[in-house]
Amino acid sequence: MTAADKNPVPSLPLTPAQRRLWALAQLRPNDPFFSIPFAVEIDGPLNEAALGRALDELVRRHPALRTRIGHDDGYGEPVQRTAPPAGVPSLAPRATSVSESEATAVAAEFAAQPFDVDGGGLLRVRLLRLDDTGHRLLVAVHHLVFDGASLALFVSELAVLYETFASDGERPTGLPEPVDYGAYLAARTVRDQADRPENLRYWTERLAGAPELVELPLTRLRRPGAGHGGGRRTAVIPREVVEPLRRLARKRRCSLYMVLKAATDVVLGGYGTTDVLTGAAVSGRDTVESAGIIGYLTRPVVLRADLSDDPTFDELLGRVRADLLDALDHADLPFDDVMDTLGVRRDAGHHPVYQVTYTHQPAAPVHRAGRVVFRAEELRLPTMKTDLSIDTVERADGALFALVDHRTDLLDAAAADLLLTRLRTVLERVAADPAARASALRRPSDEERRRLLGEWGAPAAVAASREPSQTVSALLAERAAATPEAIAVTAGPDSWTHRRLDAAATALAARLRDLKVGPEVPVGVCAPHSFALVAAHLAVWKAGGLCVPLDAALPAFQLRLAIADAGLDTVLADPDAAALLDHTQVRVVELDDHAWPFDPATTGIGTTSDPAGPRNAALLLRTAGATGEPLEVVVEHRQLVSRLRWACRRLPADALAAMVPLGSPDASGAVVELFAPLAAGGRLVLPPGRPADAPERSPGEADPCGAVLSPAQLAEPPEGVDRHAVTHAVTVGEPVAAAQVRAARRHGLREIHQLYTAAETAGPCLGGPLDLDGEQDTTRPETAPLGAPADAAVHVLGRDGELVSPGVVGELHIGGAAVTRGYLGRPGLTADRFRPDPFASEPGSRLFNTGDLARHTPDGRLEFVARAEEWVRVPGGARVALPDVRAALLDHPDVAHAAVAAQLDGAGDALLYAAAEPRLGAALDVEALRRHLAERLPDHARPARLELLTRLPSLPGGRLDRAALVTAIEKATEQRAVAGQTADRSPGQTPAPPTDATEALVAAAWEEVLGRPVGPDTGFFDAGGNSLLLIRLRDRLRAASGRRVEAADLFRHPTVRAMSALLAAPPAADPPAESGGSDRGRARRGALSGRARARTTPTHRRTR
């Protein structure tokens, strides 16, 4: 008696792999991501009746195709029930006539239809008629009862059965008797249970220390609750590339799969992960008995490749081969037990162990059945199981068909295309040199290198540019001579023309020359924004000296330190600043706006020759090192002139026509705000301040002007500045966040031009306009792209100093005319940060390492990722860019400023500390901010400590004081704990009583599912929960609350307190009932609700 004729067992427990699959399906209801849809192309004159009989016989032969998932009682484990052959309706399809285009649309709709895994059928078919000799049979089976090997068996047996019935036969020949599917699964489960301790030991050891997330070229950030919609990109790897790989496989006693898998690891390792985990599936048919079974026998395994030592491809291939063979020996991977043992965090947004799968398939066989040919092709699902799936399929002509399926909410099509290009490049290089190291295999292709060194990194204007032959004083004197009567500087009702400004500077320069000031002699300038400040800068340059701006707002002791660091003997200072320099050794020359007599009838533009040359020092800018220590950067005339010329060409003319200087005169932004307007023929509008009781003017009343602002000042201009007066902004500092762009739009800014500046590059080295009319045209909408090179060479390099490919994160380096001399008195640090430029043709050229991480998009735009110290690994091994966390905080409408820092724990992982500064008058609390972040950041990227501060701590130069920030956050946390405003998250303590009826309802459901009471802030999985128990909890909460709670909601609200807040919130409109749901599935849900309402006390306990 065969399996098809036996009476089936009423119910059979799901295998561990099936239980996990069923639980995952519950997390994404109405999603077909675990369907296996395919099309059987039928060429030739089709006998539809014979096809119908063949399908029915297939179902009779294979019990898995007659199986549904049910429950023995409302809250029990899911079980599989196999209907007897006589109880299954005929599958014989009626053909629907369609055109080719209609067939494509019908197939897509067919593949997208989900199954009801709670009682519904798990197999469906549809027949399309294209013409008299062309048909397409659409088949979809749920993965719970089907796998890839089943597909091949299905089509081969269908062809044999069709040929038999089309020729009026009754009994097919050549097909083995089917195996009893249920008995086989039961026997294999017994064997697996016996092997479980050894498999648990192996996989726990094998996956220990593995990163939680593989680093991918994400073009959008992970967000909780994001969709899993999928896209597909394809490419062909030609035969001439594949054949050497086949020979390599034979020579190394490997399969082609192993060679291709190793090449895939090389590509993935290029994105920053040297510990590459990929999911793979083994057929699970390792016996003669199982070879002919249709069903879910596949065993998912995890393959792990170590590229940390930059192995040769031969070495990596050996590792891949050994890893795969070991995985085959331990093919039963107990996922939940391994994750519990290793403490792996569950997150509904991604697979907890691997996010990438790789498969390799042989060419699809062609089956002939009389005059008809059967050929199967998988249909693409609209949603993804993982973030990325890489597949290679052999073709009959010896080539490979490569496919990349990707989550469209994480990667765009361009990124997927680029990954395919990288894979082909690596395969070509492996074929040529299997001894090459991984780093060499993934270097940019010749075409990529041409773009990186050419149009993307060093535009033609840069390559053709010559070193400036002017000094700054000559450049500004040239402009003054062209328009001597034009206004150069205004302050309220007062103004100076270019003629008057030049006269004052010339007079002061003569005095400086009398004091022996000349080339390379430093002279300090210390004054607030005033006519005298501008004249003093010009005077030092006219005298040939090195201008050292000093921030008059610094405390006296810091001002003296700055003077000592710069080695100053002479300081030009206004009376207030001069008083701070009493009892010092420096010579003070007092400045006064009215100290220089001026007669416009007799005063001409100064024409004295420049004592200094283009390579002499012109300006000393101050910056902060990695630890906050001040550093002085020596800027030569040629670099300063280069920056000013670029600014005059590229910055908005309206911004330079009238610029309000607001920043510190010793910062890199001063190059733009103080001197670019003068070089462009515009004027400086000195900020007079606005009385506190003066009404703010409306946008129409304010005189338009530009200003150099930090991104934070886009929403809140500095005190005393009429926000409606600033209509054009030039931003410096950190990249602009999307929330700041929106704030600027609300406040009436007409234009924003973002600059990437550094003291070491004499100011701007990248820049471009931002789009105020819509969302930024960028793959990372949280921050704007950095813009185009500003007459500078821009390169993104890896740790080995080589160019990295587009999409790969590397360190940003600046070369060309922007690179300054280096740090004053710090030759060692200068040599470390300013390296020889290997890409420049001019001898002696250098590259400055900015310490920032960036990457090129496929179309050549440059995206900022983070400072090197801000791209951190959090517990679990995932990478987090602190600017992304900060951008999420700034996205809250009541947050004015935000900062994020990282502290290393004992294991070397980073714990995130974040603080927000509320807007004036905003009613904001920490828990509301946590809920805001929970909607925008995945769990691993949420701060461990989050507090509200009245003001964020900063260093004297305005840079964030990270050490003080951490201290302030810890102090604020302690203060809230004393006030009883923080939740006690420490384990092992008696749970606090529920605070309201909703929390009591949720706590009771938890206790019933887990078998013990749990505190309000303990995570469900931390308390011993797993995916199956989460489904039970969902059912109980649905029944007890009458709310449509989804399992994914519980993943995102994993504590009693968080779940209570979810249920207490006003319900959203309930989604429509599940499409495709069976009467049995709906009846079960009704029974669940009724049983839960009838129960008054918890009686069920967790069972193992």
C-alpha positions, 0 to 999 in steps of 0.5 A: 500500500502506498502513501497515497492510499493510506488513511492519513494521521488526523494531525501531525506536529510541525517540524521545528523548521516548519514551526519557525516558518509558520511563526515568521508568516504570522509576523507578516500577515497577508504577505506572500513572502513564503510562497513559491510561485512558478510558471510552467511554460507548455509549448505544443498542442496541449491536451487540457484534460490530460493536464488536469488528470496529471495535476490530480494524480500529482496531488494524490501521490504527494500528501504535502500537496493535500496538507493544511495547517490547523490547531488541535485546540484554540491555543495549542501548537500548530499541526499539519493535517493531510486530507485523503485523496478522495477529499481533495477537489480536482485541480483540473484548470480551465484555460483563460485566453490572454495576450502575452502582456496580459499573461505577465500581469496575471502572473504577477497578480497570481504570485502576489496573492497570499495564503491563509496559513491558518486552515487555508489551502496551500496549493493553487494553479491557473492555466493561461492560453497564449495561442494554439500551441502556447500555454502557461500553467501558473502554480503557487505552493506555500513553503510550509509544504514545498521547497526548491527541490520539490519544484523540480520533482513537481515539473518532472512528474507532471511531464511524465503523468501528462504523457501517460494520460495524453496517450490514454494510459492509466498507469505511469511508468518510470515513477517510483512509489511515493514515500509516506510523507508524514511517517518520513517527517516523524522519523526524521524529527526523531533523528533530529532530536537525537542529534540536537545537542551536538547541532546546538553545540556546533552552531552556538560555537560557529555563530558566537560573536557574529555581527547582528547585521551585515553591512550593506550599501544601504541607500535608505536607513532601516526604519521600524515597520518599513515594508519588505517590498522587493525589486529585482536586477539582473545581469549575464556573466558571459561564458568566457568568464565562467569557464575559467571558474569551472576549471578553478573549481575542478582544480581545487576539488570544489563545486562551482557553487563554492567558487561563486559563493566565495566571490560573493563574500568578497563583494559583500566584505567590501562594504565594511563587514569582514565577518560575512554571514549568508543564509543558504539552503540544503535540500534535506534529501540525503537518502534514496528514500527522501529523494522523491518526496515533495514537501518542505525538507529543505534545511536552512543553514548559515555560512560564515566567511572570515575576511579579516586577514585579507585572504587570497581567493584560494585561501578564502575558497578553502574556508568556504569549502570547509564551512559548507561541508561542516554545515552539511554535517550539522544541517539541522540548525535549531535557530531559536535555541541558538539565538537564546543561547547567544542572546541574539536580539529579535527584530521584526525589521530583519532576519536575526542571524543573516540578511543576505542569501545566496543560491546557485541553480543549474539550468532549468531542465526541459521535459518532453512529453509527446509533442509537448515541452514543459519548462519551469520558471520561478515567478518573482515575489513582490516582497522579500524574506531577507534584505538581499538575495543573490542568485546565480543560474546556469544557462544552456550556453555556459553563461550565468544569469545573475539576479539580485533581489533587494528590499526597495526600502533599503536599497535602490535599483542603482545600488543593486546594479552596482553590486552586480557589476562588482560581482562580475568584476570580482569573477573576472579577476578571480579567473585571471588570478586566484592568488589575488587578495580580497582587497585587490579583487574588489578595487574599482574597475578601470572605468570606475577609477577613471570616474573617481579620479576624473569627473567625480573626484577632480573635475576638469576645472580643477585639473586645468587650474593653475596655482594662483599667482596673487596674494589675498591683498592683491585680489581684494585691491583689484576689486576695490580699484574696479569699484572704489565707491561701492559700499564695502562694509555697513553697520546701521547708518554708517558705511565704508566704501572700498576706497575708505576701507583700503585707505584705513588698511593702507595706513595701518599696514604702514604702521605694521611695517614700522614694527618690522612686520613682514612675510611669515611674521604673525600678527594677532587681530582681536576685535568684534565684527566692526569696520576696524576688524576688516581693516586690520585683516587687510592691513596685516596682508598689505604688510606681508604678515600672517594674520592670526584672528583671535575670538574676542569672545574667548575668556581672558585665559584662553585668549592668552593661550591662543596668543602663546600658541601662535607665538605672537609679538603684536596684536591689533585689538579694540579697546575692550580686547586690549584690556584683556591683554594687560600684563602680557608680553605682547605689543598691543596696537589699539583699533578704533573705527574712527581712528583713521582720517579719510578724505575721499578727494585725496585718497586713492586705492593703495598700489604698493607692491606686496611684500608677500608671495602666493606661497607665504602664510596668510591666515592662521585658522583654529580647529579642534583635534579629536580630543578637543585640543586646539590646533592652528592651521597655516593657510597660505595666500594661494590657498586662500585666493583659490577658495575666494575665487571659487566662492565668487563663482559658485556661491549665490550672488544674492548671498554675497551681495550683502553678507552678515558675518556671525561666526568666529573670525578664527573659524574656517567659515570666516573665509566665506563670510568676511572676505568672499563678499568683498572679493565678489563686489558685495558688502558686509552688513555688520550685525547691529543687534536688535533690542529685545523689545523691538518687533520682528519684521515680516519677510516683506519688510526685512532687507534681504541678505546672506549669512553663514550659519550652522545647520542648527541656526537654520531654524533658530538664527543667533540672538539679535539677528532678525530671522526674516532679514537672512534670506540666503544661507550658506551652511558650514559645520555638520551636514544639514539634516532634513528636519533643518531644511524643513525648518528653514523653509518654514522661516522663509529662507529662499536659498541654502548653499551647503558647504563642507569646510575645514580649516585644513582646506582653507574653508570650503572644499565641497559645496552645492545648493539644497532643494527647498521645494521638496525632499532632497534628491539623495539616497540618504534623505536624513542628510543632504549630499555634500555637493561638488568639489570646490576646485579641489580633488576629492577622494574616498580611500580605504584603509590601504590608501586605495580608492574604494568603489562607489557605494563603499564607505571610506575616509574622505581625503581632500587634495589640490589647491585647497590643501594648506601648509599644515599645523603650526608647530606640529610636524608629526601631526601634519605628517600624519594627516597630510600625506603625499598625493599618489593620484596627482601629477604635480610633484609635492602634492598632498592629500588631507585626511579629513577624518570623515567617512563618506561614499560615492553614490552610483551617480557620483554624488558624495554622501557624508556618513559620519566622523570616523569616531561617530561610526560605532559598533553597538552590542551585537556587532551592528554599525550605527552612524551617530548623525543618523540618530541625531537626525531622528531626534531633530525630526521631532518638532519640539527639538531645537538641538540634539547631540549623540555620543558613544561610550565604550562598554567593557566588551568594546561595544558602544553604548549610545548617549543622546540628549535633546534641547527642547524648543522654547516653551515646548512640552516634551518629555523623555518617554515621548521622545523615546516613542518618537525614536521607536518609530524612526530607528531600529532597536539597535540604533536607539540610545541606551541613555536619552535625556533632555538638557536645557543647553548642550555642552560645547567647547570654546570653538562651538564644537560639541563637548562629548565628554561633558555631554555624557556626564550631563546625561548621566547626571540628568538620569540620576536626577530623574531616578531620584524624582521617580521618573525613570523605569527600573529596568534591572532584572531579578526584582519583584515586578511593580504592580500594574498602573492601570487596567490596560497594563493589568490586562497585558501583564495577565496575558504575559503571565499566562503565556510565559508562566510567571509574572514579568516586570513592566519594562522587561523585554519579552524575549529577555523574559524567555519568550520566543516567536511561537509564544509571541503568536500566542500572546498576540492571540490572547491580547486580541481576544482580551482587548478586542483590538486588532494586534499584530505580532509585528506590533509586539516586536516593536513594543516588547515590554508590558509597559510599551504594549499597554501604551500601544493598546491605550492609544486610539485604535487606527482603522482596522484593516480589512479581513485577510484576503484568501482566509478560509472559513476554518481560519475565521472560525478559529479566530472567533473561537479564540475570542470566545474562549478568551472572554470566557476565561477569568483567571490565568490557567495556562502555563508555559510548557517546554 
